[in-house]
Amino acid sequence: MTTGTVYLLHFDRPYAHAGHYTGWTTDLAARLAEHAAGHGARLLAVAKAAGIGWTLARIWTGSRADERALKRQGGASRRCPLCGVTPRNGDRR
């Protein structure tokens, strides 16, 4: 399994039901540039078209399986320090 970076983006304001986006990449800078340009993830493309910005809120070292596990758990706002959560060191939840 390839190790990369799992990341959490916090939206400036919600888009429909979404206030966060969780993703995975092996090149964080390049992936964030793609998102900023409105390419890649559909949710981020439509958020950009709606004038919604985002901030990189948190990163973890992990695999695609770790990203999927976080997405399946739901509750991204419970992992977001910009929403008032204080992550414990090494905590993925």
C-alpha positions in Angstrom: 0.0 0.0 0.0 1.3 3.4 -1.0 1.7 5.9 1.9 0.9 9.5 1.1 -1.0 12.3 2.8 -4.7 12.3 3.9 -6.0 15.8 4.1 -9.0 17.7 5.4 -10.3 20.8 3.7 -12.6 23.2 5.6 -15.1 25.2 3.4 -15.6 28.9 4.1 -19.3 28.2 4.1 -21.2 25.0 3.4 -22.1 23.8 -0.1 -25.5 22.1 0.2 -24.8 19.5 2.9 -21.0 19.6 2.7 -18.7 21.7 4.9 -15.5 19.7 4.4 -13.6 17.5 1.9 -11.3 14.6 2.8 -8.8 13.5 0.2 -5.6 11.6 -0.3 -2.5 12.3 -2.4 1.2 11.6 -2.8 1.9 15.2 -3.8 -0.1 17.6 -1.5 1.1 20.8 -3.1 0.1 19.7 -6.6 -3.2 18.3 -5.5 -4.1 21.5 -3.6 -3.2 23.5 -6.8 -5.6 21.2 -8.8 -8.4 21.8 -6.3 -7.7 25.6 -6.3 -8.0 25.6 -10.1 -11.4 23.7 -9.9 -10.0 20.4 -11.2 -10.0 17.0 -9.6 -12.8 16.4 -7.1 -16.3 17.3 -8.4 -17.4 18.7 -5.0 -14.5 21.1 -5.0 -15.2 22.1 -8.6 -18.8 23.0 -7.8 -17.9 24.7 -4.6 -15.4 26.9 -6.5 -18.1 27.7 -9.1 -20.4 28.7 -6.2 -17.7 31.1 -4.9 -16.9 28.9 -1.9 -13.3 28.9 -0.7 -11.5 26.4 1.5 -8.6 26.1 3.9 -6.3 23.2 4.5 -7.4 22.3 8.0 -5.5 19.1 8.9 -3.2 16.4 7.4 -2.2 12.9 8.3 0.3 10.4 6.9 -1.7 7.5 5.5 -2.9 5.4 2.6 -5.9 5.5 0.4 -7.5 2.9 2.7 -7.1 5.4 5.6 -8.8 8.1 3.6 -11.7 5.7 2.8 -12.0 4.7 6.4 -12.3 8.4 7.5 -14.9 9.0 4.8 -16.9 6.0 5.9 -16.8 7.2 9.5 -18.3 10.5 8.5 -18.3 13.5 10.8 -15.4 15.4 9.2 -16.3 18.4 11.4 -15.4 16.3 14.5 -11.8 16.1 13.1 -11.5 19.7 12.0 -9.5 22.1 14.2 -11.2 25.1 12.5 -14.5 23.8 13.8 -13.2 24.0 17.4 -11.8 20.4 17.7 -8.4 20.0 19.3 -6.8 16.9 17.7 -4.7 14.6 19.9 -1.2 13.9 18.6 -1.5 11.0 16.1 -5.3 10.9 16.3 -7.0 9.9 13.1 -10.5 10.2 14.5 
